[in-house]
């Protein structure tokens, strides 16, 4: 929740409830929990080594099966199915992570005095508006660099 200071600038209001209580009140869907769990599990070194072991075992058994079509089909089918399903789970996790980060950044922008509030909702801007905002930001950055250079020069002249 945001409150306003006397001069109208936004600043965060800290909730009195402990963080654990806040987190406990929210319901996360079963799919979200499942996607997080699988994404976390898939990113572990043990999972990588288990997959590597499966590939090595498959390769070693090639001569036993005469490198048959069925032997090749096993690895092709398995990897295709796992890849197909993981794409959706990982995308779900990435979408959620991106939204969480965007919300946190928006909160920080809104809480800063003098910040451009349009930045807080930047994800909703059109391409044209993003280009315009980029030009404005670039111009502000150049002006800031020039101001810094002038200060450096004036300090050097005084010294």
C-alpha positions as CSV (number, residue, x, y, z in Angstrom):
1,X,0.0,0.0,0.0
2,X,1.3,3.4,-0.8
3,X,0.7,6.6,1.1
4,X,1.6,10.1,0.2
5,X,3.9,12.5,2.0
6,X,3.0,16.1,2.7
7,X,4.4,17.2,-0.7
8,X,2.4,14.5,-2.5
9,X,5.3,12.1,-3.2
10,X,4.5,8.5,-2.7
11,X,6.3,6.4,-0.1
12,X,5.7,2.9,1.2
13,X,3.7,2.1,4.3
14,X,5.0,-0.8,6.2
15,X,2.4,-3.3,7.3
16,X,2.5,-4.2,11.0
17,X,1.9,-7.9,10.3
18,X,4.9,-10.2,10.2
19,X,6.1,-11.3,6.8
20,X,5.2,-15.0,7.6
21,X,1.6,-14.0,8.4
22,X,1.4,-12.1,5.1
23,X,2.7,-14.9,3.1
24,X,0.4,-17.4,4.8
25,X,-2.8,-15.6,3.8
26,X,-2.3,-15.9,0.1
27,X,-3.5,-18.9,-2.0
28,X,-1.3,-20.2,-4.7
29,X,-2.9,-22.4,-7.3
30,X,-2.0,-26.1,-7.5
31,X,-0.5,-25.7,-10.9
32,X,1.7,-22.8,-9.7
33,X,3.0,-24.9,-6.8
34,X,3.6,-27.8,-9.2
35,X,5.4,-25.7,-11.8
36,X,7.6,-24.1,-9.1
37,X,8.5,-27.5,-7.6
38,X,9.3,-29.1,-11.0
39,X,11.3,-26.1,-12.1
40,X,13.2,-26.1,-8.9
41,X,13.8,-29.9,-9.1
42,X,14.8,-29.6,-12.8
43,X,17.4,-27.0,-12.0
44,X,19.3,-29.1,-9.5
45,X,22.7,-30.6,-10.3
46,X,21.4,-34.1,-9.2
47,X,18.7,-33.9,-11.9
48,X,21.3,-33.0,-14.5
49,X,23.5,-36.0,-13.5
50,X,20.5,-38.3,-13.5
51,X,19.6,-37.3,-17.0
52,X,23.3,-37.7,-18.0
53,X,23.3,-41.2,-16.5
54,X,20.2,-42.1,-18.5
55,X,21.8,-41.0,-21.7
56,X,25.0,-42.9,-20.9
57,X,23.1,-46.0,-20.1
58,X,21.1,-45.6,-23.3
59,X,24.3,-45.2,-25.3
60,X,26.0,-48.2,-23.6
61,X,23.0,-50.4,-24.4
62,X,23.2,-49.5,-28.1
63,X,25.3,-52.5,-29.0
64,X,23.1,-54.8,-27.0
65,X,20.1,-53.8,-29.1
66,X,22.0,-53.6,-32.3
67,X,21.4,-49.8,-32.5
68,X,17.8,-50.7,-33.6
69,X,15.1,-48.3,-34.5
70,X,13.3,-49.2,-31.3
71,X,16.5,-48.4,-29.3
72,X,16.7,-45.0,-30.9
73,X,13.0,-44.4,-30.5
74,X,13.2,-44.8,-26.7
75,X,15.6,-41.8,-26.3
76,X,13.9,-39.7,-29.0
77,X,10.4,-40.2,-27.5
78,X,11.5,-39.7,-23.9
79,X,13.5,-36.5,-24.6
80,X,10.7,-35.0,-26.8
81,X,8.0,-35.6,-24.2
82,X,10.1,-34.2,-21.3
83,X,11.1,-31.2,-23.4
84,X,7.6,-30.5,-24.5
85,X,6.2,-30.5,-20.9
86,X,9.1,-28.6,-19.4
87,X,8.7,-25.8,-21.9
88,X,5.3,-25.0,-20.4
89,X,6.3,-25.4,-16.8
90,X,9.4,-23.2,-17.2
91,X,7.5,-20.6,-19.1
92,X,4.9,-20.5,-16.3
93,X,7.6,-20.0,-13.7
94,X,9.3,-17.3,-15.8
95,X,6.1,-15.4,-16.4
96,X,5.4,-15.4,-12.6
97,X,9.0,-14.4,-11.8
98,X,8.9,-11.6,-14.3
99,X,5.7,-10.2,-12.9
100,X,6.9,-10.4,-9.4
101,X,10.1,-8.5,-10.3
102,X,8.1,-5.9,-12.3
103,X,5.8,-5.3,-9.3
104,X,8.7,-4.9,-6.9
105,X,10.5,-2.5,-9.3
106,X,7.2,-0.6,-9.7
107,X,6.9,-0.2,-6.0
108,X,10.4,1.1,-5.7
109,X,9.9,3.6,-8.5
110,X,6.6,4.9,-7.0
111,X,8.3,5.2,-3.6
112,X,11.1,7.4,-4.9
113,X,10.7,11.1,-4.8
114,X,11.4,12.7,-8.2
115,X,11.1,9.5,-10.1
116,X,9.1,9.3,-13.3
117,X,5.9,7.5,-12.3
118,X,5.4,6.4,-15.9
119,X,8.3,4.0,-15.4
120,X,6.2,2.1,-12.8
121,X,3.8,1.0,-15.5
122,X,6.3,0.7,-18.3
123,X,5.2,-2.8,-19.3
124,X,1.9,-1.4,-20.4
125,X,3.4,1.2,-22.8
126,X,3.3,0.8,-26.6
127,X,6.4,0.4,-28.6
128,X,6.2,4.1,-29.7
129,X,5.8,5.2,-26.1
130,X,8.8,3.0,-25.1
131,X,10.9,4.6,-27.8
132,X,9.9,8.1,-26.7
133,X,10.6,7.3,-23.0
134,X,14.0,5.8,-24.1
135,X,14.9,9.0,-25.9
136,X,13.9,11.1,-22.8
137,X,15.9,8.9,-20.5
138,X,18.9,9.0,-22.9
139,X,18.7,12.8,-23.0
140,X,18.5,13.0,-19.1
141,X,21.5,10.6,-18.9
142,X,23.5,12.8,-21.3
143,X,22.6,15.9,-19.4
144,X,23.7,14.2,-16.1
145,X,27.0,13.2,-17.7
146,X,27.6,16.7,-19.0
147,X,26.8,18.1,-15.5
148,X,29.3,15.7,-13.9
149,X,32.0,16.7,-16.5
150,X,31.4,20.4,-15.8
151,X,31.8,19.8,-12.0
152,X,35.0,17.9,-12.6
153,X,36.4,20.7,-14.8
154,X,35.5,23.3,-12.3
155,X,37.1,21.4,-9.5
156,X,40.3,21.0,-11.6
157,X,40.3,24.7,-12.3
158,X,40.1,25.5,-8.6
159,X,42.9,23.1,-7.7
